[in-house]
Amino acid sequence: MDVLSVIEGFLQIVPETLADGYKVDLGEFGTFGVTAKSKGAEKEEEFNATLIESTKVNFRPGKLFKNVLKNADFEKIHIEQPVETTGE
């Protein structure tokens, strides 16, 4: 199995697993999870899926990911904006 096949499988399985309500734990790399924003309900029995307004995928970095970022060097770069022409 080559690396591309593994990545393609990962990209297929992770969203399905998250949609099923599970977290995806990748050890020291980090964890993917889903949070939902919803309207409130007075009682638990009154709550249902139609009250969910949005969902969001979250990534919580693990030790490995945090250590790499902690030791990274950052520098500001300048990106030139294209010059607009009037078409004359």
N, C-alpha and C positions, 0 to 999 in steps of 0.2 A: 504494500500500500504506500503510495507516495504522499508527500506533504499536502499537495493540493487536494487530494481525496479526503484527507483528514479534516482540512479546513472546510471543505464543502459540506461534509457530514456535520461538523460543529455548527455551521451556519444554518443548517436545517433543523437540527435537534434542539438547540438552545431556545429559539423562539417557541417551539412546540412545548418544551418543558416548562417555560415560564408561563405560557398560556394555560397550562394545566394546574397552575398554582404553586409550583415548586420553585425553590431557589436553585441556582447552578453554582456549585462551589468548586473552584479551580485551585484549591489548596492555597499555597503562598502567593499565587498570582492575584487572586481576588474572587469576589462573589457577585453574580448577577441576581437581581431580584426585581419584583414589580410592586409598585405602590399604586393605589387608586384614590382619586378624589371623588367625593360624592356629596349629594344633598343629604341632609339629616332626616332622621325618622324619629318620631316620638317613642316608639317601641321597637324592640328587635324584630317582632313578628311583622311589622310594617315595612321593614327594609327589604328591597329586592334589587336586582341588577339594573332596572330602569333608572334607579337613582344615581348610578355611577356616571359621572360627567367626563372623566378622563383617566387614563392610566399612563404610567411612566416607568421605563426601564431604568433601574439604578445599577451602578457598578461601584462596589466597595473594594478598593485596592487592598491586597494582602501585603505581607511583609516584603516579599520580593519586589513587587511593584513599587512600594513606598521607598525602599532603599535605592532603587535605580533612580527615581525622581529626586530623592534627597541629594544624590551625588551628581546630578546633571548640571551642566553649565548652560546658561541661557544668555543670549545676546539679542539686542534689538536690531531689527533689520528694516531697511527702508524699501518700500515697494513703490515704484513710480507709477502714477496714474496715467492712463492713456490721454492724449490731447484730443479734445473734442473738435471736430471740424463742422463748419456750418453748411457744407455741401455746395458752396458757391464756386 
